Amino acid sequence: MATSSLPAPTPGTASLATERLLLRPVRAADVPAVTRLWTDPEVRHHLGGPVTEQVVRIRQRRVVGAAGVYAVVRTADDVLLGLVTVEPEARAGETEVSYQFLPEHWGHGYAREAVAAVVESTLLGTPCVVALTQEANHRSRRLLEAVGMTHVSSFVEYDAHQVLYRRSR
């Protein structure tokens, strides 16, 4: 998410379960790990860099229970691995899925598993889902392709070359 605002906290983000993961609304106890997602230079490398302290404070107040924001938790040990966010009508009226995971959990298939579950669930209620990543973010591009998304356009936004992926029902 590039902006300082998150969806308003509302009940209604349903939990999803996969073989290894629970995707659930963010809880107050998750805030320290979620804050790392916003401030870690590795996580933020293709996301415009670490978020400013002022924006972090705003997000910390809004993320707990925010609609469409899933905390991705490994069920084996209840460790928060990352976030997956669904934003209806975010990009030209289309629902956008975005994600970020802590670096120590990269390379284990957790992001692919979580994003696939959210995309499948989201497609039950909307005709298509889009995702945006930087052209240079090859790992993210492979993930999007692995969950059945197709590259549909390339453009410059946020002073970087971006690629848009889409998956329809």
URWO-V891170 format. One line per field, one symbol per residue. psi: psi as a letter, one per 30 degrees, with the letter a starting at -180 (. if undefined). Layout:
# URWO-V891170
psi=???
This chain:
# URWO-V891170
psi=kflfklkkkllfjllkkaeflkjllkleffeeeeeeeffkeeegeggglkkleeeeeeeeffejgkkgjkkjkkfeggkkeakkkkjkhejhflkkkllkkkefglgggeeeeeeeeeeeeeffgkflklkklkefieeeeeeeefgglkkflklkkhglklkklkkl.
